């Protein structure tokens, strides 16, 4: 596997997201929303929602 150089940019993040073979699993999780936008869920004592 070819090592990629990390870049700090939104474009690079989106490129990596598009190439992620596991991205389809996101639809298997409940992602909470607030005012119509996805929110981040943090809980140190949980395996997820």
MARLO-162199 format. One record per residue (C-alpha): residue number from 1; residue in three letters; y, x, z. Coordinates in Angstrom, 3 decimals. Layout:
N
<pt seq="NUM" type="ALA" c2="Y" c1="X" c3="Z"/>
...
//
This chain:
49
<pt seq="1" type="UNK" c2="0.000" c1="0.000" c3="0.000"/>
<pt seq="2" type="UNK" c2="3.389" c1="1.326" c3="-0.989"/>
<pt seq="3" type="UNK" c2="5.840" c1="1.833" c3="1.867"/>
<pt seq="4" type="UNK" c2="9.184" c1="0.120" c3="1.330"/>
<pt seq="5" type="UNK" c2="12.543" c1="1.319" c3="2.502"/>
<pt seq="6" type="UNK" c2="14.118" c1="-1.062" c3="5.021"/>
<pt seq="7" type="UNK" c2="17.532" c1="-2.411" c3="4.069"/>
<pt seq="8" type="UNK" c2="19.988" c1="-4.281" c3="6.263"/>
<pt seq="9" type="UNK" c2="21.083" c1="-7.171" c3="4.077"/>
<pt seq="10" type="UNK" c2="20.490" c1="-10.887" c3="3.677"/>
<pt seq="11" type="UNK" c2="19.335" c1="-10.256" c3="0.113"/>
<pt seq="12" type="UNK" c2="16.614" c1="-7.891" c3="1.301"/>
<pt seq="13" type="UNK" c2="15.515" c1="-10.360" c3="3.986"/>
<pt seq="14" type="UNK" c2="15.229" c1="-13.147" c3="1.407"/>
<pt seq="15" type="UNK" c2="13.334" c1="-10.840" c3="-0.966"/>
<pt seq="16" type="UNK" c2="10.855" c1="-10.002" c3="1.781"/>
<pt seq="17" type="UNK" c2="10.498" c1="-13.690" c3="2.715"/>
<pt seq="18" type="UNK" c2="9.759" c1="-14.567" c3="-0.920"/>
<pt seq="19" type="UNK" c2="7.058" c1="-11.880" c3="-1.063"/>
<pt seq="20" type="UNK" c2="5.407" c1="-12.916" c3="2.231"/>
<pt seq="21" type="UNK" c2="1.862" c1="-14.125" c3="1.519"/>
<pt seq="22" type="UNK" c2="1.758" c1="-15.899" c3="4.900"/>
<pt seq="23" type="UNK" c2="4.943" c1="-17.919" c3="4.356"/>
<pt seq="24" type="UNK" c2="2.970" c1="-21.087" c3="3.578"/>
<pt seq="25" type="UNK" c2="1.830" c1="-21.263" c3="7.187"/>
<pt seq="26" type="UNK" c2="5.378" c1="-22.114" c3="8.302"/>
<pt seq="27" type="UNK" c2="4.698" c1="-25.699" c3="7.253"/>
<pt seq="28" type="UNK" c2="1.877" c1="-25.872" c3="9.820"/>
<pt seq="29" type="UNK" c2="4.335" c1="-25.640" c3="12.741"/>
<pt seq="30" type="UNK" c2="6.805" c1="-28.085" c3="14.199"/>
<pt seq="31" type="UNK" c2="10.249" c1="-26.477" c3="13.841"/>
<pt seq="32" type="UNK" c2="12.790" c1="-28.332" c3="15.999"/>
<pt seq="33" type="UNK" c2="16.096" c1="-29.385" c3="14.485"/>
<pt seq="34" type="UNK" c2="19.554" c1="-29.853" c3="15.915"/>
<pt seq="35" type="UNK" c2="22.172" c1="-31.659" c3="13.854"/>
<pt seq="36" type="UNK" c2="19.920" c1="-31.436" c3="10.789"/>
<pt seq="37" type="UNK" c2="19.360" c1="-27.664" c3="10.932"/>
<pt seq="38" type="UNK" c2="16.323" c1="-25.665" c3="12.081"/>
<pt seq="39" type="UNK" c2="16.767" c1="-24.102" c3="15.501"/>
<pt seq="40" type="UNK" c2="15.047" c1="-21.150" c3="17.173"/>
<pt seq="41" type="UNK" c2="12.597" c1="-21.952" c3="19.952"/>
<pt seq="42" type="UNK" c2="12.123" c1="-19.318" c3="22.660"/>
<pt seq="43" type="UNK" c2="9.737" c1="-19.729" c3="25.580"/>
<pt seq="44" type="UNK" c2="7.972" c1="-16.762" c3="27.134"/>
<pt seq="45" type="UNK" c2="5.242" c1="-18.936" c3="28.660"/>
<pt seq="46" type="UNK" c2="4.193" c1="-20.732" c3="25.501"/>
<pt seq="47" type="UNK" c2="2.074" c1="-20.189" c3="22.438"/>
<pt seq="48" type="UNK" c2="4.489" c1="-22.342" c3="20.470"/>
<pt seq="49" type="UNK" c2="5.475" c1="-25.944" c3="20.109"/>
//
